[in-house]
Amino acid sequence: MATDILSNYPSIEVEIANDASAAISLAMRVRESSQALIVVTGSFYTLSAIHREGRI
């Protein structure tokens, strides 16, 4: 997914995290310092990992 965005929309900033917990932390840091739109993609496994973090 990220490689598709990077190749088709080079002006969009993309950051990739190694796991759901790291992605949540990254998204929260970005959101605190900007009005960036945060997009989460993945499976129900990803969603449940984010839910376990208590962020949604």
Predicted model as a PDB file, atoms N, CA, C, CB and O in Angstrom, pLDDT in the B-factor column:
MODEL        1                                                                  
ATOM      1  N   MET A   1       0.817  -1.187   0.000  1.00 69.00           N  
ATOM      2  CA  MET A   1       0.000   0.000   0.000  1.00 69.00           C  
ATOM      3  C   MET A   1       0.873   1.268   0.000  1.00 69.00           C  
ATOM      4  CB  MET A   1      -0.936  -0.012   1.208  1.00 69.00           C  
ATOM      5  O   MET A   1       0.677   2.159  -0.827  1.00 69.00           O  
ATOM      6  N   ALA A   2       1.823   1.341   0.919  1.00 74.00           N  
ATOM      7  CA  ALA A   2       2.664   2.536   0.999  1.00 74.00           C  
ATOM      8  C   ALA A   2       3.472   2.730  -0.278  1.00 74.00           C  
ATOM      9  CB  ALA A   2       3.604   2.447   2.202  1.00 74.00           C  
ATOM     10  O   ALA A   2       3.639   3.859  -0.737  1.00 74.00           O  
ATOM     11  N   THR A   3       3.966   1.659  -0.848  1.00 79.00           N  
ATOM     12  CA  THR A   3       4.750   1.798  -2.079  1.00 79.00           C  
ATOM     13  C   THR A   3       3.893   2.327  -3.216  1.00 79.00           C  
ATOM     14  CB  THR A   3       5.372   0.457  -2.476  1.00 79.00           C  
ATOM     15  O   THR A   3       4.377   3.094  -4.049  1.00 79.00           O  
ATOM     16  N   ASP A   4       2.619   1.928  -3.265  1.00 84.00           N  
ATOM     17  CA  ASP A   4       1.709   2.458  -4.279  1.00 84.00           C  
ATOM     18  C   ASP A   4       1.504   3.958  -4.096  1.00 84.00           C  
ATOM     19  CB  ASP A   4       0.360   1.730  -4.221  1.00 84.00           C  
ATOM     20  O   ASP A   4       1.532   4.715  -5.066  1.00 84.00           O  
ATOM     21  N   ILE A   5       1.302   4.380  -2.866  1.00 81.00           N  
ATOM     22  CA  ILE A   5       1.102   5.809  -2.592  1.00 81.00           C  
ATOM     23  C   ILE A   5       2.367   6.579  -2.947  1.00 81.00           C  
ATOM     24  CB  ILE A   5       0.723   6.044  -1.100  1.00 81.00           C  
ATOM     25  O   ILE A   5       2.304   7.620  -3.601  1.00 81.00           O  
ATOM     26  N   LEU A   6       3.522   6.064  -2.512  1.00 82.00           N  
ATOM     27  CA  LEU A   6       4.786   6.741  -2.792  1.00 82.00           C  
ATOM     28  C   LEU A   6       5.054   6.887  -4.282  1.00 82.00           C  
ATOM     29  CB  LEU A   6       5.923   5.995  -2.147  1.00 82.00           C  
ATOM     30  O   LEU A   6       5.547   7.924  -4.726  1.00 82.00           O  
ATOM     31  N   SER A   7       4.734   5.861  -5.054  1.00 88.00           N  
ATOM     32  CA  SER A   7       5.028   5.933  -6.481  1.00 88.00           C  
ATOM     33  C   SER A   7       3.992   6.750  -7.253  1.00 88.00           C  
ATOM     34  CB  SER A   7       5.107   4.539  -7.057  1.00 88.00           C  
ATOM     35  O   SER A   7       4.337   7.398  -8.242  1.00 88.00           O  
ATOM     36  N   ASN A   8       2.750   6.731  -6.826  1.00 90.00           N  
ATOM     37  CA  ASN A   8       1.700   7.444  -7.559  1.00 90.00           C  
ATOM     38  C   ASN A   8       1.447   8.871  -7.070  1.00 90.00           C  
ATOM     39  CB  ASN A   8       0.427   6.669  -7.471  1.00 90.00           C  
ATOM     40  O   ASN A   8       0.925   9.701  -7.814  1.00 90.00           O  
ATOM     41  N   TYR A   9       1.815   9.152  -5.830  1.00 86.00           N  
ATOM     42  CA  TYR A   9       1.577  10.479  -5.254  1.00 86.00           C  
ATOM     43  C   TYR A   9       2.836  10.937  -4.520  1.00 86.00           C  
ATOM     44  CB  TYR A   9       0.348  10.461  -4.287  1.00 86.00           C  
ATOM     45  O   TYR A   9       2.850  10.964  -3.290  1.00 86.00           O  
ATOM     46  N   PRO A  10       3.871  11.289  -5.234  1.00 86.00           N  
ATOM     47  CA  PRO A  10       5.150  11.609  -4.596  1.00 86.00           C  
ATOM     48  C   PRO A  10       5.116  12.830  -3.683  1.00 86.00           C  
ATOM     49  CB  PRO A  10       6.179  11.823  -5.644  1.00 86.00           C  
ATOM     50  O   PRO A  10       6.024  13.009  -2.870  1.00 86.00           O  
ATOM     51  N   SER A  11       4.099  13.669  -3.797  1.00 88.00           N  
ATOM     52  CA  SER A  11       4.041  14.850  -2.937  1.00 88.00           C  
ATOM     53  C   SER A  11       3.409  14.560  -1.574  1.00 88.00           C  
ATOM     54  CB  SER A  11       3.268  15.949  -3.629  1.00 88.00           C  
ATOM     55  O   SER A  11       3.421  15.419  -0.693  1.00 88.00           O  
ATOM     56  N   ILE A  12       2.860  13.362  -1.397  1.00 81.00           N  
ATOM     57  CA  ILE A  12       2.245  12.987  -0.133  1.00 81.00           C  
ATOM     58  C   ILE A  12       3.302  12.375   0.772  1.00 81.00           C  
ATOM     59  CB  ILE A  12       1.071  12.000  -0.355  1.00 81.00           C  
ATOM     60  O   ILE A  12       4.055  11.493   0.358  1.00 81.00           O  
ATOM     61  N   GLU A  13       3.353  12.850   2.009  1.00 80.00           N  
ATOM     62  CA  GLU A  13       4.313  12.318   2.977  1.00 80.00           C  
ATOM     63  C   GLU A  13       3.767  11.010   3.550  1.00 80.00           C  
ATOM     64  CB  GLU A  13       4.593  13.353   4.116  1.00 80.00           C  
ATOM     65  O   GLU A  13       2.643  10.967   4.051  1.00 80.00           O  
ATOM     66  N   VAL A  14       4.558   9.958   3.476  1.00 81.00           N  
ATOM     67  CA  VAL A  14       4.156   8.640   3.961  1.00 81.00           C  
ATOM     68  C   VAL A  14       5.174   8.178   4.993  1.00 81.00           C  
ATOM     69  CB  VAL A  14       4.039   7.611   2.789  1.00 81.00           C  
ATOM     70  O   VAL A  14       6.380   8.259   4.763  1.00 81.00           O  
ATOM     71  N   GLU A  15       4.683   7.692   6.132  1.00 81.00           N  
ATOM     72  CA  GLU A  15       5.556   7.109   7.143  1.00 81.00           C  
ATOM     73  C   GLU A  15       5.057   5.709   7.422  1.00 81.00           C  
ATOM     74  CB  GLU A  15       5.593   7.970   8.448  1.00 81.00           C  
ATOM     75  O   GLU A  15       3.850   5.471   7.476  1.00 81.00           O  
ATOM     76  N   ILE A  16       5.975   4.791   7.599  1.00 81.00           N  
ATOM     77  CA  ILE A  16       5.649   3.387   7.794  1.00 81.00           C  
ATOM     78  C   ILE A  16       6.157   2.950   9.157  1.00 81.00           C  
ATOM     79  CB  ILE A  16       6.254   2.508   6.670  1.00 81.00           C  
ATOM     80  O   ILE A  16       7.297   3.232   9.525  1.00 81.00           O  
ATOM     81  N   ALA A  17       5.300   2.256   9.906  1.00 84.00           N  
ATOM     82  CA  ALA A  17       5.674   1.739  11.222  1.00 84.00           C  
ATOM     83  C   ALA A  17       5.805   0.227  11.149  1.00 84.00           C  
ATOM     84  CB  ALA A  17       4.633   2.147  12.301  1.00 84.00           C  
ATOM     85  O   ALA A  17       5.192  -0.418  10.297  1.00 84.00           O  
ATOM     86  N   ASN A  18       6.601  -0.332  12.041  1.00 85.00           N  
ATOM     87  CA  ASN A  18       6.853  -1.767  12.036  1.00 85.00           C  
ATOM     88  C   ASN A  18       5.724  -2.595  12.637  1.00 85.00           C  
ATOM     89  CB  ASN A  18       8.111  -2.051  12.773  1.00 85.00           C  
ATOM     90  O   ASN A  18       5.561  -3.765  12.291  1.00 85.00           O  
ATOM     91  N   ASP A  19       4.945  -1.997  13.536  1.00 81.00           N  
ATOM     92  CA  ASP A  19       3.843  -2.734  14.140  1.00 81.00           C  
ATOM     93  C   ASP A  19       2.749  -1.756  14.544  1.00 81.00           C  
ATOM     94  CB  ASP A  19       4.326  -3.556  15.363  1.00 81.00           C  
ATOM     95  O   ASP A  19       2.924  -0.541  14.455  1.00 81.00           O  
ATOM     96  N   ALA A  20       1.625  -2.297  14.986  1.00 77.00           N  
ATOM     97  CA  ALA A  20       0.462  -1.452  15.302  1.00 77.00           C  
ATOM     98  C   ALA A  20       0.761  -0.477  16.428  1.00 77.00           C  
ATOM     99  CB  ALA A  20      -0.735  -2.318  15.682  1.00 77.00           C  
ATOM    100  O   ALA A  20       0.348   0.681  16.361  1.00 77.00           O  
ATOM    101  N   SER A  21       1.463  -0.914  17.452  1.00 79.00           N  
ATOM    102  CA  SER A  21       1.775  -0.030  18.576  1.00 79.00           C  
ATOM    103  C   SER A  21       2.643   1.144  18.135  1.00 79.00           C  
ATOM    104  CB  SER A  21       2.479  -0.811  19.688  1.00 79.00           C  
ATOM    105  O   SER A  21       2.400   2.286  18.524  1.00 79.00           O  
ATOM    106  N   ALA A  22       3.646   0.858  17.330  1.00 85.00           N  
ATOM    107  CA  ALA A  22       4.507   1.926  16.807  1.00 85.00           C  
ATOM    108  C   ALA A  22       3.719   2.862  15.904  1.00 85.00           C  
ATOM    109  CB  ALA A  22       5.700   1.332  16.038  1.00 85.00           C  
ATOM    110  O   ALA A  22       3.948   4.071  15.907  1.00 85.00           O  
ATOM    111  N   ALA A  23       2.795   2.310  15.135  1.00 82.00           N  
ATOM    112  CA  ALA A  23       1.968   3.136  14.253  1.00 82.00           C  
ATOM    113  C   ALA A  23       1.074   4.074  15.042  1.00 82.00           C  
ATOM    114  CB  ALA A  23       1.119   2.258  13.346  1.00 82.00           C  
ATOM    115  O   ALA A  23       0.890   5.229  14.660  1.00 82.00           O  
ATOM    116  N   ILE A  24       0.519   3.586  16.139  1.00 81.00           N  
ATOM    117  CA  ILE A  24      -0.333   4.423  16.984  1.00 81.00           C  
ATOM    118  C   ILE A  24       0.477   5.570  17.563  1.00 81.00           C  
ATOM    119  CB  ILE A  24      -0.973   3.591  18.115  1.00 81.00           C  
ATOM    120  O   ILE A  24       0.039   6.720  17.537  1.00 81.00           O  
ATOM    121  N   SER A  25       1.648   5.265  18.083  1.00 84.00           N  
ATOM    122  CA  SER A  25       2.507   6.304  18.652  1.00 84.00           C  
ATOM    123  C   SER A  25       2.891   7.336  17.606  1.00 84.00           C  
ATOM    124  CB  SER A  25       3.763   5.685  19.257  1.00 84.00           C  
ATOM    125  O   SER A  25       2.855   8.537  17.872  1.00 84.00           O  
ATOM    126  N   LEU A  26       3.251   6.880  16.434  1.00 86.00           N  
ATOM    127  CA  LEU A  26       3.608   7.783  15.341  1.00 86.00           C  
ATOM    128  C   LEU A  26       2.423   8.665  14.963  1.00 86.00           C  
ATOM    129  CB  LEU A  26       4.087   6.984  14.117  1.00 86.00           C  
ATOM    130  O   LEU A  26       2.573   9.878  14.817  1.00 86.00           O  
ATOM    131  N   ALA A  27       1.266   8.074  14.807  1.00 82.00           N  
ATOM    132  CA  ALA A  27       0.075   8.833  14.419  1.00 82.00           C  
ATOM    133  C   ALA A  27      -0.282   9.876  15.473  1.00 82.00           C  
ATOM    134  CB  ALA A  27      -1.111   7.888  14.193  1.00 82.00           C  
ATOM    135  O   ALA A  27      -0.657  10.998  15.134  1.00 82.00           O  
ATOM    136  N   MET A  28      -0.170   9.516  16.736  1.00 82.00           N  
ATOM    137  CA  MET A  28      -0.497  10.476  17.801  1.00 82.00           C  
ATOM    138  C   MET A  28       0.490  11.644  17.815  1.00 82.00           C  
ATOM    139  CB  MET A  28      -0.500   9.775  19.172  1.00 82.00           C  
ATOM    140  O   MET A  28       0.091  12.786  18.041  1.00 82.00           O  
ATOM    141  N   ARG A  29       1.777  11.366  17.576  1.00 86.00           N  
ATOM    142  CA  ARG A  29       2.765  12.453  17.522  1.00 86.00           C  
ATOM    143  C   ARG A  29       2.489  13.381  16.343  1.00 86.00           C  
ATOM    144  CB  ARG A  29       4.194  11.881  17.419  1.00 86.00           C  
ATOM    145  O   ARG A  29       2.545  14.603  16.481  1.00 86.00           O  
ATOM    146  N   VAL A  30       2.192  12.798  15.190  1.00 83.00           N  
ATOM    147  CA  VAL A  30       1.903  13.609  14.001  1.00 83.00           C  
ATOM    148  C   VAL A  30       0.652  14.438  14.237  1.00 83.00           C  
ATOM    149  CB  VAL A  30       1.729  12.715  12.746  1.00 83.00           C  
ATOM    150  O   VAL A  30       0.625  15.623  13.903  1.00 83.00           O  
ATOM    151  N   ARG A  31      -0.360  13.847  14.795  1.00 80.00           N  
ATOM    152  CA  ARG A  31      -1.640  14.532  14.996  1.00 80.00           C  
ATOM    153  C   ARG A  31      -1.510  15.686  15.986  1.00 80.00           C  
ATOM    154  CB  ARG A  31      -2.697  13.543  15.489  1.00 80.00           C  
ATOM    155  O   ARG A  31      -2.183  16.705  15.836  1.00 80.00           O  
ATOM    156  N   GLU A  32      -0.651  15.537  16.996  1.00 83.00           N  
ATOM    157  CA  GLU A  32      -0.452  16.601  17.984  1.00 83.00           C  
ATOM    158  C   GLU A  32       0.174  17.842  17.363  1.00 83.00           C  
ATOM    159  CB  GLU A  32       0.421  16.103  19.125  1.00 83.00           C  
ATOM    160  O   GLU A  32      -0.108  18.961  17.792  1.00 83.00           O  
ATOM    161  N   SER A  33       1.020  17.650  16.358  1.00 81.00           N  
ATOM    162  CA  SER A  33       1.764  18.776  15.805  1.00 81.00           C  
ATOM    163  C   SER A  33       1.201  19.301  14.486  1.00 81.00           C  
ATOM    164  CB  SER A  33       3.188  18.377  15.607  1.00 81.00           C  
ATOM    165  O   SER A  33       1.765  20.229  13.908  1.00 81.00           O  
ATOM    166  N   SER A  34       0.103  18.728  13.999  1.00 81.00           N  
ATOM    167  CA  SER A  34      -0.445  19.196  12.739  1.00 81.00           C  
ATOM    168  C   SER A  34      -1.917  18.815  12.640  1.00 81.00           C  
ATOM    169  CB  SER A  34       0.346  18.617  11.554  1.00 81.00           C  
ATOM    170  O   SER A  34      -2.485  18.205  13.546  1.00 81.00           O  
ATOM    171  N   GLN A  35      -2.498  19.181  11.551  1.00 78.00           N  
ATOM    172  CA  GLN A  35      -3.875  18.789  11.256  1.00 78.00           C  
ATOM    173  C   GLN A  35      -3.889  17.680  10.208  1.00 78.00           C  
ATOM    174  CB  GLN A  35      -4.699  20.004  10.768  1.00 78.00           C  
ATOM    175  O   GLN A  35      -4.804  17.588   9.390  1.00 78.00           O  
ATOM    176  N   ALA A  36      -2.862  16.849  10.249  1.00 77.00           N  
ATOM    177  CA  ALA A  36      -2.712  15.778   9.260  1.00 77.00           C  
ATOM    178  C   ALA A  36      -3.853  14.781   9.350  1.00 77.00           C  
ATOM    179  CB  ALA A  36      -1.379  15.058   9.450  1.00 77.00           C  
ATOM    180  O   ALA A  36      -4.386  14.515  10.427  1.00 77.00           O  
ATOM    181  N   LEU A  37      -4.211  14.247   8.221  1.00 78.00           N  
ATOM    182  CA  LEU A  37      -5.192  13.176   8.151  1.00 78.00           C  
ATOM    183  C   LEU A  37      -4.447  11.867   8.378  1.00 78.00           C  
ATOM    184  CB  LEU A  37      -5.957  13.175   6.776  1.00 78.00           C  
ATOM    185  O   LEU A  37      -3.463  11.582   7.695  1.00 78.00           O  
ATOM    186  N   ILE A  38      -4.910  11.081   9.325  1.00 76.00           N  
ATOM    187  CA  ILE A  38      -4.284   9.802   9.631  1.00 76.00           C  
ATOM    188  C   ILE A  38      -5.136   8.702   9.013  1.00 76.00           C  
ATOM    189  CB  ILE A  38      -4.124   9.596  11.175  1.00 76.00           C  
ATOM    190  O   ILE A  38      -6.330   8.603   9.293  1.00 76.00           O  
ATOM    191  N   VAL A  39      -4.525   7.882   8.177  1.00 74.00           N  
ATOM    192  CA  VAL A  39      -5.222   6.781   7.520  1.00 74.00           C  
ATOM    193  C   VAL A  39      -4.613   5.472   8.009  1.00 74.00           C  
ATOM    194  CB  VAL A  39      -5.131   6.898   5.960  1.00 74.00           C  
ATOM    195  O   VAL A  39      -3.401   5.271   7.926  1.00 74.00           O  
ATOM    196  N   VAL A  40      -5.460   4.588   8.519  1.00 72.00           N  
ATOM    197  CA  VAL A  40      -5.007   3.279   8.981  1.00 72.00           C  
ATOM    198  C   VAL A  40      -5.560   2.232   8.029  1.00 72.00           C  
ATOM    199  CB  VAL A  40      -5.459   2.998  10.456  1.00 72.00           C  
ATOM    200  O   VAL A  40      -6.761   2.187   7.764  1.00 72.00           O  
ATOM    201  N   THR A  41      -4.674   1.396   7.521  1.00 73.00           N  
ATOM    202  CA  THR A  41      -5.106   0.295   6.662  1.00 73.00           C  
ATOM    203  C   THR A  41      -4.645  -1.011   7.279  1.00 73.00           C  
ATOM    204  CB  THR A  41      -4.550   0.453   5.216  1.00 73.00           C  
ATOM    205  O   THR A  41      -3.703  -1.037   8.072  1.00 73.00           O  
ATOM    206  N   GLY A  42      -5.288  -2.057   6.925  1.00 75.00           N  
ATOM    207  CA  GLY A  42      -4.880  -3.361   7.426  1.00 75.00           C  
ATOM    208  C   GLY A  42      -6.063  -4.276   7.633  1.00 75.00           C  
ATOM    209  O   GLY A  42      -7.126  -4.097   7.037  1.00 75.00           O  
ATOM    210  N   SER A  43      -5.863  -5.242   8.474  1.00 81.00           N  
ATOM    211  CA  SER A  43      -6.859  -6.281   8.712  1.00 81.00           C  
ATOM    212  C   SER A  43      -7.561  -6.056  10.046  1.00 81.00           C  
ATOM    213  CB  SER A  43      -6.206  -7.669   8.681  1.00 81.00           C  
ATOM    214  O   SER A  43      -7.306  -5.073  10.742  1.00 81.00           O  
ATOM    215  N   PHE A  44      -8.439  -6.977  10.385  1.00 83.00           N  
ATOM    216  CA  PHE A  44      -9.064  -6.928  11.712  1.00 83.00           C  
ATOM    217  C   PHE A  44      -8.010  -7.097  12.796  1.00 83.00           C  
ATOM    218  CB  PHE A  44     -10.151  -8.017  11.848  1.00 83.00           C  
ATOM    219  O   PHE A  44      -8.177  -6.577  13.899  1.00 83.00           O  
ATOM    220  N   TYR A  45      -6.933  -7.813  12.507  1.00 80.00           N  
ATOM    221  CA  TYR A  45      -5.826  -7.953  13.447  1.00 80.00           C  
ATOM    222  C   TYR A  45      -5.253  -6.574  13.779  1.00 80.00           C  
ATOM    223  CB  TYR A  45      -4.724  -8.877  12.866  1.00 80.00           C  
ATOM    224  O   TYR A  45      -5.002  -6.263  14.944  1.00 80.00           O  
ATOM    225  N   THR A  46      -5.050  -5.759  12.756  1.00 75.00           N  
ATOM    226  CA  THR A  46      -4.530  -4.408  12.965  1.00 75.00           C  
ATOM    227  C   THR A  46      -5.494  -3.588  13.804  1.00 75.00           C  
ATOM    228  CB  THR A  46      -4.273  -3.713  11.623  1.00 75.00           C  
ATOM    229  O   THR A  46      -5.087  -2.906  14.745  1.00 75.00           O  
ATOM    230  N   LEU A  47      -6.773  -3.655  13.460  1.00 77.00           N  
ATOM    231  CA  LEU A  47      -7.784  -2.917  14.208  1.00 77.00           C  
ATOM    232  C   LEU A  47      -7.833  -3.364  15.665  1.00 77.00           C  
ATOM    233  CB  LEU A  47      -9.154  -3.093  13.561  1.00 77.00           C  
ATOM    234  O   LEU A  47      -7.939  -2.524  16.559  1.00 77.00           O  
ATOM    235  N   SER A  48      -7.758  -4.667  15.923  1.00 80.00           N  
ATOM    236  CA  SER A  48      -7.814  -5.135  17.303  1.00 80.00           C  
ATOM    237  C   SER A  48      -6.571  -4.701  18.083  1.00 80.00           C  
ATOM    238  CB  SER A  48      -7.956  -6.660  17.341  1.00 80.00           C  
ATOM    239  O   SER A  48      -6.658  -4.419  19.278  1.00 80.00           O  
ATOM    240  N   ALA A  49      -5.417  -4.646  17.413  1.00 75.00           N  
ATOM    241  CA  ALA A  49      -4.190  -4.174  18.066  1.00 75.00           C  
ATOM    242  C   ALA A  49      -4.326  -2.710  18.474  1.00 75.00           C  
ATOM    243  CB  ALA A  49      -2.974  -4.355  17.132  1.00 75.00           C  
ATOM    244  O   ALA A  49      -3.905  -2.316  19.561  1.00 75.00           O  
ATOM    245  N   ILE A  50      -4.914  -1.917  17.598  1.00 73.00           N  
ATOM    246  CA  ILE A  50      -5.130  -0.507  17.916  1.00 73.00           C  
ATOM    247  C   ILE A  50      -6.151  -0.371  19.036  1.00 73.00           C  
ATOM    248  CB  ILE A  50      -5.596   0.268  16.670  1.00 73.00           C  
ATOM    249  O   ILE A  50      -5.998   0.467  19.925  1.00 73.00           O  
ATOM    250  N   HIS A  51      -7.180  -1.186  18.992  1.00 77.00           N  
ATOM    251  CA  HIS A  51      -8.204  -1.157  20.038  1.00 77.00           C  
ATOM    252  C   HIS A  51      -7.602  -1.530  21.397  1.00 77.00           C  
ATOM    253  CB  HIS A  51      -9.362  -2.116  19.685  1.00 77.00           C  
ATOM    254  O   HIS A  51      -7.933  -0.908  22.406  1.00 77.00           O  
ATOM    255  N   ARG A  52      -6.721  -2.541  21.433  1.00 78.00           N  
ATOM    256  CA  ARG A  52      -6.070  -2.946  22.681  1.00 78.00           C  
ATOM    257  C   ARG A  52      -5.254  -1.819  23.293  1.00 78.00           C  
ATOM    258  CB  ARG A  52      -5.177  -4.147  22.440  1.00 78.00           C  
ATOM    259  O   ARG A  52      -5.097  -1.746  24.512  1.00 78.00           O  
ATOM    260  N   GLU A  53      -4.739  -0.947  22.447  1.00 70.00           N  
ATOM    261  CA  GLU A  53      -3.970   0.195  22.936  1.00 70.00           C  
ATOM    262  C   GLU A  53      -4.868   1.225  23.626  1.00 70.00           C  
ATOM    263  CB  GLU A  53      -3.214   0.851  21.782  1.00 70.00           C  
ATOM    264  O   GLU A  53      -4.380   2.141  24.287  1.00 70.00           O  
ATOM    265  N   GLY A  54      -6.175   1.066  23.468  1.00 68.00           N  
ATOM    266  CA  GLY A  54      -7.112   1.985  24.097  1.00 68.00           C  
ATOM    267  C   GLY A  54      -7.250   3.317  23.398  1.00 68.00           C  
ATOM    268  O   GLY A  54      -7.716   4.288  23.995  1.00 68.00           O  
ATOM    269  N   ARG A  55      -6.852   3.375  22.140  1.00 58.00           N  
ATOM    270  CA  ARG A  55      -6.884   4.644  21.413  1.00 58.00           C  
ATOM    271  C   ARG A  55      -8.170   4.831  20.626  1.00 58.00           C  
ATOM    272  CB  ARG A  55      -5.705   4.733  20.479  1.00 58.00           C  
ATOM    273  O   ARG A  55      -8.467   5.943  20.189  1.00 58.00           O  
ATOM    274  N   ILE A  56      -8.941   3.761  20.436  1.00 57.00           N  
ATOM    275  CA  ILE A  56     -10.230   3.900  19.746  1.00 57.00           C  
ATOM    276  C   ILE A  56     -11.284   3.159  20.535  1.00 57.00           C  
ATOM    277  CB  ILE A  56     -10.158   3.362  18.286  1.00 57.00           C  
ATOM    278  O   ILE A  56     -12.450   3.139  20.141  1.00 57.00           O  
TER     279      ILE A  56                                                      
ENDMDL                                                                          
END                                                                             
